[in-house]
Amino acid sequence: MHFNMTTPRLSVISPAHDEEENVLPLVEEIHAALKDLQGGFEVIVIDDGSNDETGHRLVEAASSRPWLRVIAMTQTPTGRGNGQSAAFHAGVENARGELIALMDADLQNDPADLPGMVALLDSEGADFVQGDRSENRRDNIVRKASSFVGRFFRRMILADTIRDTGCSLRVMKAEIGRALPLEFKGMHRFIPVTARQLGFTVIETTVNHRPRIAGEAKYGVWNRAIPGLIDCFAVRWMRSRRRPTTWRSLTDESKPTNH
């Protein structure tokens, strides 16, 4: 297949921190899912401060895969990464696609869902398709409970009706990705509601969810629930302070430029 590396139809962005056992199966599964996508695709994996062989394995893989790009976050804290929001931001800034897909690198998101999400976005005329794992959730009872509590507070504080905003698997128009304030820690949890606040059409679709079989989970109850609650108020404050930035020219843009 010919890969359009200038403006592919879809850029798939996936942050990875200490995922050396998962990144190669990840890129192969994405390739298998998207090899026939009209318009082509690219994959951008962000090595976010890994302490293992994640970056090395990705660079080796990219040497024989023209559709794979590898980015390494810099200025990361010792032994840690800058977090998903920052990594997604770096990926979006480097993406060339008309559409952007976000997903985790731990193989719990299923790349096989991506073609259907792109097709749904097109058929519904939507701007954003959010994955919903609710029917297929493969987490333990503690993580399910923390997600339920988080959803309750997001609905109460932000009027966020997205069923599974914690699902990283989503497809959106590139302009949405570039409008998101992902340079702020924790903003990846609020991507769908922020897109709606910006005036974009967000729809949801059921997606697969798989158990983690390698590597370790990066988030638990306490480092998700409490920060997530605090961030809800921060996002509400941002919403109240946001102002329109649309504009129109009052001069003739076709005038020749003087040199």
Buried (B, 14 or more C-beta within 10 A) or exposed (E): EEEBEEEBBBBBBBBBBBBBBBBBBBBEBBBEBBEEBEEBBBBBBBBBBBEBBBBEBBEEBBEEBEBBBBBBBEEBEEEBBBBBBBBBBBBBEBBBBBBBBBBBBBBBBBBBBBBBBBEBBEEEEBBBBBBBBBEEBEBEEEBEEBBEBBBEBBBEBBEBBBBBBBBBBBBBBBEBBEBBEBEBBBBBBBBBBBBBBBEBBBBBBBBBBEEBEEBEEBBEEEEBBEBBBEBBEBBBEBBEEEEEEEEEEEEEEEEEEEE
